[in-house]
Amino acid sequence: MELAQVLGHVSQEQLPVLEGLCQAAQLELTARPRTGITPEDCGTAFLLGGAWLALAGLAGGTCTSGTRFTARSVTIQEPDSSQHQERAAALRLQAETVMAPYLQDRGFVFQGVDG
């Protein structure tokens, strides 16, 4: 959680949400190791991957509709949700990349065929 807080510049108000996301990231990563691999075998990659997964959840959860509000001479504009979704996807990719040597393959895998 401390690593995620530092990497993501997470505010104090977001800490309760980040804690839950860190717990979810830990559960996800411990459920996906290759046979015979433990979280301890991953070393710091486990912590870094978990932090990035938690930050991906935090980024994805802050989606807005891209609203704009003007009152007299002051305008407040929130970014649209696509920016948050792109950031969340990039953080998840970072987590998957750092943990790739330790996790089971997901998706398409080539396999040799006798013939």
MMTF fields as JSON, N, C-alpha, C and O atoms, coordinates in Angstrom:
{
  "mmtfVersion": "1.0.0",
  "mmtfProducer": "UNKNOWN",
  "numBonds": 459,
  "numAtoms": 460,
  "numGroups": 115,
  "numChains": 1,
  "numModels": 1,
  "chainsPerModel": [1],
  "groupsPerChain": [115],
  "chainIdList": ["A"],
  "bondAtomList": [4, 2, 8, 6, 12, 10, 16, 14, 20, 18, 24, 22, 28, 26, 32, 30, 36, 34, 40, 38, 44, 42, 48, 46, 52, 50, 56, 54, 60, 58, 64, 62, 68, 66, 72, 70, 76, 74, 80, 78, 84, 82, 88, 86, 92, 90, 96, 94, 100, 98, 104, 102, 108, 106, 112, 110, 116, 114, 120, 118, 124, 122, 128, 126, 132, 130, 136, 134, 140, 138, 144, 142, 148, 146, 152, 150, 156, 154, 160, 158, 164, 162, 168, 166, 172, 170, 176, 174, 180, 178, 184, 182, 188, 186, 192, 190, 196, 194, 200, 198, 204, 202, 208, 206, 212, 210, 216, 214, 220, 218, 224, 222, 228, 226, 232, 230, 236, 234, 240, 238, 244, 242, 248, 246, 252, 250, 256, 254, 260, 258, 264, 262, 268, 266, 272, 270, 276, 274, 280, 278, 284, 282, 288, 286, 292, 290, 296, 294, 300, 298, 304, 302, 308, 306, 312, 310, 316, 314, 320, 318, 324, 322, 328, 326, 332, 330, 336, 334, 340, 338, 344, 342, 348, 346, 352, 350, 356, 354, 360, 358, 364, 362, 368, 366, 372, 370, 376, 374, 380, 378, 384, 382, 388, 386, 392, 390, 396, 394, 400, 398, 404, 402, 408, 406, 412, 410, 416, 414, 420, 418, 424, 422, 428, 426, 432, 430, 436, 434, 440, 438, 444, 442, 448, 446, 452, 450, 456, 454],
  "bondOrderList": [1, 1, 1, 1, 1, 1, 1, 1, 1, 1, 1, 1, 1, 1, 1, 1, 1, 1, 1, 1, 1, 1, 1, 1, 1, 1, 1, 1, 1, 1, 1, 1, 1, 1, 1, 1, 1, 1, 1, 1, 1, 1, 1, 1, 1, 1, 1, 1, 1, 1, 1, 1, 1, 1, 1, 1, 1, 1, 1, 1, 1, 1, 1, 1, 1, 1, 1, 1, 1, 1, 1, 1, 1, 1, 1, 1, 1, 1, 1, 1, 1, 1, 1, 1, 1, 1, 1, 1, 1, 1, 1, 1, 1, 1, 1, 1, 1, 1, 1, 1, 1, 1, 1, 1, 1, 1, 1, 1, 1, 1, 1, 1, 1, 1],
  "groupList": [{"groupName": "MET", "atomNameList": ["N", "CA", "C", "O"], "elementList": ["N", "C", "C", "O"], "formalChargeList": [0, 0, 0, 0], "bondAtomList": [1, 0, 2, 1, 3, 2], "bondOrderList": [1, 1, 2], "singleLetterCode": "M", "chemCompType": "L-PEPTIDE LINKING"}, {"groupName": "GLU", "atomNameList": ["N", "CA", "C", "O"], "elementList": ["N", "C", "C", "O"], "formalChargeList": [0, 0, 0, 0], "bondAtomList": [1, 0, 2, 1, 3, 2], "bondOrderList": [1, 1, 2], "singleLetterCode": "E", "chemCompType": "L-PEPTIDE LINKING"}, {"groupName": "LEU", "atomNameList": ["N", "CA", "C", "O"], "elementList": ["N", "C", "C", "O"], "formalChargeList": [0, 0, 0, 0], "bondAtomList": [1, 0, 2, 1, 3, 2], "bondOrderList": [1, 1, 2], "singleLetterCode": "L", "chemCompType": "L-PEPTIDE LINKING"}, {"groupName": "ALA", "atomNameList": ["N", "CA", "C", "O"], "elementList": ["N", "C", "C", "O"], "formalChargeList": [0, 0, 0, 0], "bondAtomList": [1, 0, 2, 1, 3, 2], "bondOrderList": [1, 1, 2], "singleLetterCode": "A", "chemCompType": "L-PEPTIDE LINKING"}, {"groupName": "GLN", "atomNameList": ["N", "CA", "C", "O"], "elementList": ["N", "C", "C", "O"], "formalChargeList": [0, 0, 0, 0], "bondAtomList": [1, 0, 2, 1, 3, 2], "bondOrderList": [1, 1, 2], "singleLetterCode": "Q", "chemCompType": "L-PEPTIDE LINKING"}, {"groupName": "VAL", "atomNameList": ["N", "CA", "C", "O"], "elementList": ["N", "C", "C", "O"], "formalChargeList": [0, 0, 0, 0], "bondAtomList": [1, 0, 2, 1, 3, 2], "bondOrderList": [1, 1, 2], "singleLetterCode": "V", "chemCompType": "L-PEPTIDE LINKING"}, {"groupName": "GLY", "atomNameList": ["N", "CA", "C", "O"], "elementList": ["N", "C", "C", "O"], "formalChargeList": [0, 0, 0, 0], "bondAtomList": [1, 0, 2, 1, 3, 2], "bondOrderList": [1, 1, 2], "singleLetterCode": "G", "chemCompType": "PEPTIDE LINKING"}, {"groupName": "HIS", "atomNameList": ["N", "CA", "C", "O"], "elementList": ["N", "C", "C", "O"], "formalChargeList": [0, 0, 0, 0], "bondAtomList": [1, 0, 2, 1, 3, 2], "bondOrderList": [1, 1, 2], "singleLetterCode": "H", "chemCompType": "L-PEPTIDE LINKING"}, {"groupName": "SER", "atomNameList": ["N", "CA", "C", "O"], "elementList": ["N", "C", "C", "O"], "formalChargeList": [0, 0, 0, 0], "bondAtomList": [1, 0, 2, 1, 3, 2], "bondOrderList": [1, 1, 2], "singleLetterCode": "S", "chemCompType": "L-PEPTIDE LINKING"}, {"groupName": "PRO", "atomNameList": ["N", "CA", "C", "O"], "elementList": ["N", "C", "C", "O"], "formalChargeList": [0, 0, 0, 0], "bondAtomList": [1, 0, 2, 1, 3, 2], "bondOrderList": [1, 1, 2], "singleLetterCode": "P", "chemCompType": "L-PEPTIDE LINKING"}, {"groupName": "CYS", "atomNameList": ["N", "CA", "C", "O"], "elementList": ["N", "C", "C", "O"], "formalChargeList": [0, 0, 0, 0], "bondAtomList": [1, 0, 2, 1, 3, 2], "bondOrderList": [1, 1, 2], "singleLetterCode": "C", "chemCompType": "L-PEPTIDE LINKING"}, {"groupName": "THR", "atomNameList": ["N", "CA", "C", "O"], "elementList": ["N", "C", "C", "O"], "formalChargeList": [0, 0, 0, 0], "bondAtomList": [1, 0, 2, 1, 3, 2], "bondOrderList": [1, 1, 2], "singleLetterCode": "T", "chemCompType": "L-PEPTIDE LINKING"}, {"groupName": "ARG", "atomNameList": ["N", "CA", "C", "O"], "elementList": ["N", "C", "C", "O"], "formalChargeList": [0, 0, 0, 0], "bondAtomList": [1, 0, 2, 1, 3, 2], "bondOrderList": [1, 1, 2], "singleLetterCode": "R", "chemCompType": "L-PEPTIDE LINKING"}, {"groupName": "ILE", "atomNameList": ["N", "CA", "C", "O"], "elementList": ["N", "C", "C", "O"], "formalChargeList": [0, 0, 0, 0], "bondAtomList": [1, 0, 2, 1, 3, 2], "bondOrderList": [1, 1, 2], "singleLetterCode": "I", "chemCompType": "L-PEPTIDE LINKING"}, {"groupName": "ASP", "atomNameList": ["N", "CA", "C", "O"], "elementList": ["N", "C", "C", "O"], "formalChargeList": [0, 0, 0, 0], "bondAtomList": [1, 0, 2, 1, 3, 2], "bondOrderList": [1, 1, 2], "singleLetterCode": "D", "chemCompType": "L-PEPTIDE LINKING"}, {"groupName": "PHE", "atomNameList": ["N", "CA", "C", "O"], "elementList": ["N", "C", "C", "O"], "formalChargeList": [0, 0, 0, 0], "bondAtomList": [1, 0, 2, 1, 3, 2], "bondOrderList": [1, 1, 2], "singleLetterCode": "F", "chemCompType": "L-PEPTIDE LINKING"}, {"groupName": "TRP", "atomNameList": ["N", "CA", "C", "O"], "elementList": ["N", "C", "C", "O"], "formalChargeList": [0, 0, 0, 0], "bondAtomList": [1, 0, 2, 1, 3, 2], "bondOrderList": [1, 1, 2], "singleLetterCode": "W", "chemCompType": "L-PEPTIDE LINKING"}, {"groupName": "TYR", "atomNameList": ["N", "CA", "C", "O"], "elementList": ["N", "C", "C", "O"], "formalChargeList": [0, 0, 0, 0], "bondAtomList": [1, 0, 2, 1, 3, 2], "bondOrderList": [1, 1, 2], "singleLetterCode": "Y", "chemCompType": "L-PEPTIDE LINKING"}],
  "groupTypeList": [0, 1, 2, 3, 4, 5, 2, 6, 7, 5, 8, 4, 1, 4, 2, 9, 5, 2, 1, 6, 2, 10, 4, 3, 3, 4, 2, 1, 2, 11, 3, 12, 9, 12, 11, 6, 13, 11, 9, 1, 14, 10, 6, 11, 3, 15, 2, 2, 6, 6, 3, 16, 2, 3, 2, 3, 6, 2, 3, 6, 6, 11, 10, 11, 8, 6, 11, 12, 15, 11, 3, 12, 8, 5, 11, 13, 4, 1, 9, 14, 8, 8, 4, 7, 4, 1, 12, 3, 3, 3, 2, 12, 2, 4, 3, 1, 11, 5, 0, 3, 9, 17, 2, 4, 14, 12, 6, 15, 5, 15, 4, 6, 5, 14, 6],
  "groupIdList": [1, 2, 3, 4, 5, 6, 7, 8, 9, 10, 11, 12, 13, 14, 15, 16, 17, 18, 19, 20, 21, 22, 23, 24, 25, 26, 27, 28, 29, 30, 31, 32, 33, 34, 35, 36, 37, 38, 39, 40, 41, 42, 43, 44, 45, 46, 47, 48, 49, 50, 51, 52, 53, 54, 55, 56, 57, 58, 59, 60, 61, 62, 63, 64, 65, 66, 67, 68, 69, 70, 71, 72, 73, 74, 75, 76, 77, 78, 79, 80, 81, 82, 83, 84, 85, 86, 87, 88, 89, 90, 91, 92, 93, 94, 95, 96, 97, 98, 99, 100, 101, 102, 103, 104, 105, 106, 107, 108, 109, 110, 111, 112, 113, 114, 115],
  "secStructList": [7, 2, 2, 2, 2, 2, 2, 2, 6, 7, 7, 4, 4, 4, 2, 2, 2, 2, 2, 2, 2, 2, 2, 2, 2, 2, 2, 2, 2, 2, 6, 1, 5, 7, 6, 6, 7, 7, 2, 2, 2, 2, 6, 2, 2, 2, 2, 2, 2, 2, 2, 2, 2, 2, 2, 2, 2, 2, 2, 2, 6, 6, 7, 7, 5, 7, 7, 3, 3, 3, 3, 6, 6, 3, 3, 3, 3, 7, 7, 5, 2, 2, 2, 2, 2, 2, 2, 2, 2, 2, 2, 2, 2, 2, 2, 2, 2, 2, 2, 4, 4, 4, 5, 7, 7, 7, 1, 7, 7, 7, 7, 7, 7, 7, 7],
  "xCoordList": [0.83, 0.0, 0.875, 0.568, 1.953, 2.845, 3.467, 3.598, 3.849, 4.433, 3.417, 3.754, 2.193, 1.15, 0.874, 0.658, 0.88, 0.632, 1.715, 1.416, 2.966, 4.069, 4.055, 4.174, 3.911, 3.928, 2.787, 2.959, 1.63, 0.448, 0.146, -0.845, 1.001, 0.749, -0.686, -1.439, -1.043, -2.407, -2.627, -1.803, -3.749, -4.073, -4.582, -4.961, -4.585, -5.061, -6.525, -6.931, -7.313, -8.735, -8.96, -9.989, -8.01, -8.163, -7.599, -7.74, -6.966, -6.316, -7.257, -6.872, -8.47, -9.352, -9.681, -9.752, -9.877, -10.149, -8.909, -8.999, -7.753, -6.498, -6.236, -5.744, -6.558, -6.345, -7.148, -6.625, -8.398, -9.224, -8.712, -8.744, -8.239, -7.704, -6.4, -6.138, -5.589, -4.355, -4.684, -4.012, -5.699, -6.105, -6.605, -6.302, -7.371, -7.869, -6.719, -6.725, -5.741, -4.579, -3.795, -3.342, -3.64, -2.924, -3.654, -3.025, -4.969, -5.747, -5.616, -5.47, -5.667, -5.555, -4.2, -4.123, -3.143, -1.806, -1.493, -0.782, -2.009, -1.75, -2.571, -2.261, -3.611, -4.443, -3.924, -4.438, -2.91, -2.472, -1.029, -0.52, -0.351, 1.055, 1.208, 0.317, 2.355, 2.705, 2.829, 2.987, 2.757, 2.862, 4.184, 5.253, 4.09, 5.273, 5.816, 6.798, 5.204, 5.656, 4.837, 3.611, 5.517, 4.851, 5.102, 6.012, 4.322, 4.585, 6.018, 6.614, 6.552, 7.919, 8.934, 9.962, 8.655, 9.547, 9.623, 10.604, 8.604, 8.527, 9.359, 9.654, 9.729, 10.518, 9.765, 8.563, 10.492, 9.881, 8.905, 8.092, 8.97, 8.018, 6.583, 5.661, 6.395, 5.053, 4.509, 3.352, 5.341, 4.915, 4.636, 3.63, 5.523, 5.364, 4.146, 3.368, 3.98, 2.812, 1.517, 0.545, 1.499, 0.308, 0.001, -1.159, 1.045, 0.838, 0.25, -0.681, 0.783, 0.261, -1.168, -1.978, -1.478, -2.861, -3.816, -4.899, -3.411, -4.253, -4.437, -5.544, -3.364, -3.468, -4.32, -5.002, -4.286, -5.152, -6.617, -7.444, -6.926, -8.29, -8.697, -9.834, -7.766, -8.044, -8.265, -9.171, -7.441, -7.586, -8.893, -9.573, -9.237, -10.471, -11.713, -12.775, -11.579, -12.724, -12.985, -13.977, -12.103, -12.281, -12.857, -12.688, -13.533, -14.077, -15.168, -15.991, -15.149, -16.183, -16.73, -16.234, -17.729, -18.348, -17.811, -18.388, -16.736, -16.184, -17.049, -17.34, -17.457, -18.372, -17.625, -16.432, -18.388, -17.852, -18.901, -20.086, -18.437, -19.34, -18.747, -17.568, -19.566, -19.111, -20.037, -21.26, -19.425, -20.16, -19.436, -18.322, -20.07, -19.465, -18.171, -18.188, -17.054, -15.787, -14.95, -13.793, -15.518, -14.783, -15.347, -16.556, -14.459, -14.859, -14.105, -12.886, -14.856, -14.275, -14.593, -15.748, -13.536, -13.73, -13.034, -11.86, -13.774, -13.217, -12.878, -13.609, -11.789, -11.445, -12.467, -13.174, -12.536, -13.49, -12.948, -11.769, -13.804, -13.455, -12.438, -11.775, -12.288, -11.342, -9.913, -9.112, -9.579, -8.236, -7.994, -6.911, -8.995, -8.871, -8.778, -8.001, -9.563, -9.532, -8.19, -7.668, -7.637, -6.324, -5.242, -4.367, -5.303, -4.32, -4.464, -3.464, -5.69, -5.917, -5.37, -4.747, -5.598, -5.09, -3.568, -2.957, -2.954, -1.487, -0.903, 0.108, -1.52, -1.043, -1.203, -0.319, -2.316, -2.533, -1.498, -0.982, -1.19, -0.178, 1.193, 1.933, 1.519, 2.778, 2.813, 3.826, 1.729, 1.657, 1.806, 2.561, 1.095, 1.158, 2.563, 3.042, 3.224, 4.562, 5.578, 6.387, 5.549, 6.526, 6.287, 7.227, 5.054, 4.723, 4.7, 4.535, 4.856, 4.742, 5.583, 5.086, 6.827, 7.606, 7.051, 7.414, 6.191, 5.704, 4.252, 3.799, 3.519, 2.088, 1.784, 2.529, 0.665, 0.175, -0.211, -0.64, -0.053, -0.445, -1.952, -2.715, -2.364, -3.79, -3.978, -3.212, -4.966, -5.206, -4.556, -4.394, -4.188, -3.688, -2.271, -1.422, -2.013, -0.685, -0.398, -1.248, 0.79, 1.179, 1.602, 2.237, 1.244, 1.624, 1.988, 1.304, 3.052, 3.484, 2.504, 1.9, 2.356, 1.454, 2.252, 2.884, 2.221, 2.892, 2.147, 0.917, 2.891, 2.161, 3.035, 2.582],
  "yCoordList": [-1.184, 0.0, 1.249, 2.228, 1.214, 2.378, 2.637, 3.786, 1.564, 1.719, 2.314, 3.214, 1.835, 2.373, 3.836, 4.64, 4.174, 5.566, 6.484, 7.575, 6.049, 6.868, 6.929, 8.009, 5.771, 5.738, 6.547, 7.21, 6.482, 7.135, 8.505, 9.125, 8.995, 10.295, 10.347, 11.277, 9.335, 9.164, 10.062, 10.11, 10.768, 11.672, 10.89, 9.724, 11.533, 10.914, 10.489, 9.475, 11.271, 10.956, 9.667, 9.013, 9.3, 8.102, 6.85, 5.758, 6.977, 5.832, 4.677, 3.526, 4.916, 3.769, 2.976, 1.747, 3.677, 3.003, 2.247, 1.102, 2.891, 2.258, 0.984, -0.003, 1.001, -0.187, -1.374, -2.483, -1.139, -2.204, -2.69, -3.887, -1.761, -2.129, -2.912, -3.812, -2.583, -3.334, -4.764, -5.708, -4.926, -6.266, -7.071, -8.258, -6.426, -7.107, -7.477, -8.555, -6.589, -6.868, -8.058, -8.913, -8.106, -9.228, -10.54, -11.548, -10.528, -11.741, -12.158, -13.343, -11.193, -11.505, -12.122, -13.127, -11.525, -12.02, -13.362, -14.182, -13.591, -14.873, -15.999, -17.172, -15.659, -16.669, -17.057, -17.996, -16.345, -16.563, -17.04, -16.952, -17.533, -17.89, -19.161, -20.01, -19.266, -20.517, -21.599, -21.295, -22.839, -23.956, -23.892, -23.767, -23.978, -23.996, -22.631, -22.551, -21.55, -20.186, -19.624, -19.733, -19.025, -18.355, -16.85, -16.436, -16.034, -14.591, -14.247, -13.299, -15.012, -14.768, -14.983, -14.306, -15.919, -16.187, -14.999, -14.851, -14.163, -13.029, -11.841, -10.932, -11.848, -10.744, -9.422, -9.361, -8.361, -7.033, -6.881, -5.956, -7.771, -7.714, -7.877, -7.27, -8.699, -8.904, -7.606, -7.253, -6.907, -5.64, -4.588, -3.88, -4.498, -3.515, -3.828, -2.931, -5.086, -5.488, -5.222, -4.746, -5.53, -5.277, -3.796, -3.388, -2.991, -1.539, -1.001, -0.196, -1.438, -0.951, -1.435, -0.701, -2.67, -3.141, -2.3, -1.935, -1.997, -1.17, 0.22, 0.759, 0.802, 2.131, 2.092, 3.066, 0.976, 0.828, 0.867, 1.5, 0.194, 0.229, 1.612, 2.037, 2.31, 3.674, 4.603, 5.436, 4.461, 5.306, 5.002, 5.914, 3.737, 3.35, 3.76, 3.963, 3.88, 4.248, 5.73, 6.148, 6.541, 7.987, 8.548, 9.729, 7.699, 8.135, 9.183, 9.101, 10.147, 11.174, 11.252, 10.583, 12.049, 12.157, 13.315, 13.659, 13.918, 15.028, 16.269, 16.919, 16.599, 17.72, 19.051, 19.129, 20.084, 21.441, 22.334, 22.275, 23.164, 24.028, 25.433, 25.611, 26.424, 27.813, 28.65, 28.58, 29.443, 30.387, 31.732, 31.891, 32.671, 33.98, 33.801, 33.327, 34.18, 34.111, 32.882, 32.784, 31.949, 30.759, 29.539, 29.307, 28.761, 27.524, 26.359, 26.4, 25.325, 24.087, 23.003, 22.796, 22.305, 21.242, 19.985, 20.011, 18.882, 17.597, 16.831, 16.926, 16.081, 15.308, 14.21, 13.788, 13.75, 12.682, 11.343, 11.222, 10.363, 9.07, 8.301, 7.413, 8.605, 7.849, 8.03, 7.099, 9.204, 9.42, 8.528, 7.965, 8.403, 7.556, 6.084, 5.327, 5.685, 4.3, 3.961, 2.862, 4.895, 4.677, 4.55, 3.69, 5.396, 5.315, 3.998, 3.363, 3.583, 2.318, 1.149, 0.241, 1.166, 0.099, 0.086, -0.983, 1.26, 1.34, 0.817, 0.115, 1.144, 0.655, -0.855, -1.54, -1.369, -2.83, -3.519, -4.574, -2.938, -3.509, -3.536, -4.512, -2.471, -2.445, -3.576, -4.263, -3.766, -4.83, -6.197, -7.041, -6.415, -7.694, -7.947, -9.08, -6.899, -7.04, -7.412, -8.318, -6.733, -7.018, -8.391, -9.025, -8.847, -10.137, -11.285, -12.437, -11.013, -12.026, -13.279, -14.38, -13.17, -14.397, -15.316, -16.491, -14.802, -15.567, -16.021, -16.863, -15.481, -15.755, -16.763, -16.897, -17.477, -18.365, -17.524, -16.377, -18.113, -17.408, -17.216, -18.082, -16.055, -15.772, -15.459, -14.687, -16.035, -15.74, -16.767, -17.928, -16.337, -17.214, -17.671, -16.874, -18.967, -19.529, -20.458, -21.268, -20.349, -21.266, -22.592, -22.635, -23.657, -24.979, -25.808, -25.754, -26.566, -27.403, -28.531, -29.078, -28.87, -29.949, -30.929, -30.533, -32.207, -33.22, -33.39, -33.391, -33.533, -33.732, -33.739, -33.896],
  "zCoordList": [0.0, 0.0, 0.0, -0.68, 0.754, 0.792, -0.574, -0.995, -1.267, -2.599, -3.563, -4.332, -3.537, -4.402, -4.093, -4.999, -2.82, -2.432, -2.986, -3.472, -2.915, -3.416, -4.943, -5.523, -5.594, -7.061, -7.674, -8.697, -7.036, -7.596, -7.043, -7.427, -6.13, -5.498, -4.965, -5.254, -4.189, -3.689, -2.478, -1.565, -2.485, -1.383, -0.171, -0.287, 0.97, 2.211, 2.094, 2.661, 1.356, 1.216, 0.434, 0.601, -0.414, -1.25, -0.593, -1.144, 0.568, 1.207, 1.534, 1.323, 2.037, 2.298, 1.024, 1.052, -0.069, -1.343, -1.8, -2.242, -1.692, -2.099, -1.295, -1.841, -0.016, 0.815, 0.284, 0.171, -0.036, -0.597, -1.941, -2.23, -2.764, -4.074, -3.944, -4.743, -2.958, -2.714, -2.278, -2.695, -1.453, -1.034, -2.223, -2.347, -3.098, -4.292, -5.235, -5.829, -5.371, -6.219, -5.673, -6.434, -4.369, -3.748, -4.02, -4.344, -3.89, -4.164, -5.622, -5.921, -6.525, -7.955, -8.276, -8.981, -7.764, -8.087, -7.428, -8.008, -6.241, -5.58, -6.203, -5.996, -6.959, -7.608, -8.991, -9.599, -9.497, -10.88, -11.063, -12.181, -10.045, -10.272, -11.101, -11.144, -11.752, -12.425, -11.352, -10.169, -11.767, -10.837, -10.08, -10.677, -8.772, -7.926, -7.544, -6.807, -8.026, -7.725, -6.572, -6.56, -5.606, -4.487, -4.601, -5.319, -3.914, -3.94, -3.508, -4.017, -2.582, -2.122, -3.242, -3.282, -4.152, -5.282, -6.237, -6.965, -6.237, -7.158, -6.677, -7.454, -5.421, -4.875, -4.95, -4.691, -5.311, -5.364, -6.519, -6.519, -7.505, -8.623, -8.129, -8.676, -7.093, -6.539, -5.949, -6.173, -5.202, -4.606, -5.681, -5.624, -6.644, -7.709, -8.571, -8.896, -8.939, -9.722, -8.975, -9.561, -7.684, -6.879, -6.757, -6.813, -6.591, -6.499, -7.787, -7.756, -8.923, -10.205, -10.464, -11.031, -10.05, -10.202, -9.362, -9.82, -8.14, -7.268, -7.867, -7.855, -8.386, -9.006, -10.268, -10.586, -10.988, -12.162, -11.741, -12.397, -10.652, -10.138, -9.685, -9.89, -9.07, -8.616, -9.803, -9.785, -10.83, -12.027, -12.752, -13.221, -12.842, -13.517, -12.755, -13.343, -11.446, -10.617, -10.523, -9.925, -11.109, -11.04, -12.329, -12.635, -13.077, -14.362, -14.174, -13.262, -15.045, -15.067, -16.475, -17.381, -16.655, -17.968, -18.782, -19.813, -18.351, -19.106, -18.993, -19.997, -17.794, -17.593, -17.56, -17.263, -17.88, -17.861, -17.201, -17.53, -16.259, -15.52, -15.5, -15.196, -15.824, -15.823, -14.952, -15.067, -14.076, -13.245, -13.349, -12.849, -13.99, -14.279, -15.064, -16.2, -14.459, -15.196, -14.823, -15.229, -14.058, -13.628, -14.337, -14.33, -14.951, -15.618, -15.002, -14.836, -14.669, -14.142, -15.153, -15.524, -15.597, -16.571, -16.086, -15.717, -16.092, -15.713, -16.99, -17.975, -16.986, -18.176, -18.421, -17.506, -19.665, -19.948, -19.458, -19.125, -19.418, -18.83, -19.651, -19.114, -20.931, -21.748, -21.254, -21.341, -20.74, -20.195, -18.982, -18.825, -18.133, -16.946, -17.349, -16.767, -18.333, -18.785, -19.432, -19.244, -20.189, -20.808, -19.735, -19.832, -18.726, -17.628, -16.882, -16.548, -16.619, -15.926, -16.75, -16.199, -18.052, -18.922, -18.946, -18.935, -18.979, -18.99, -17.68, -17.694, -16.562, -15.268, -15.159, -14.643, -15.639, -15.623, -16.499, -16.131, -17.649, -18.532, -17.842, -17.963, -17.128, -16.377, -15.352, -15.218, -14.641, -13.641, -14.298, -13.815, -15.386, -16.097, -16.632, -16.606, -17.117, -17.684, -16.618, -16.823, -15.493, -14.438, -13.811, -13.333, -13.81, -13.209, -14.218, -13.816, -15.495, -16.543, -16.299, -16.535, -15.839, -15.634, -14.545, -14.485, -13.701, -12.555, -12.692, -11.917, -13.661, -13.772, -14.863, -15.834, -14.686, -15.733, -16.941, -16.808, -18.117, -19.332, -19.355, -18.927, -19.866, -20.049, -21.512, -22.09, -22.102, -23.502, -24.411, -24.035, -25.6, -26.643, -26.356, -25.957, -26.561, -26.373, -27.545, -27.913, -28.135, -29.201, -28.59, -27.537, -29.26, -28.793, -30.011, -31.033, -29.903, -31.016, -31.282, -30.361, -32.558, -32.963, -33.818, -34.797, -33.445, -34.256, -35.554, -35.58, -36.634, -37.879, -39.0, -40.134]
}
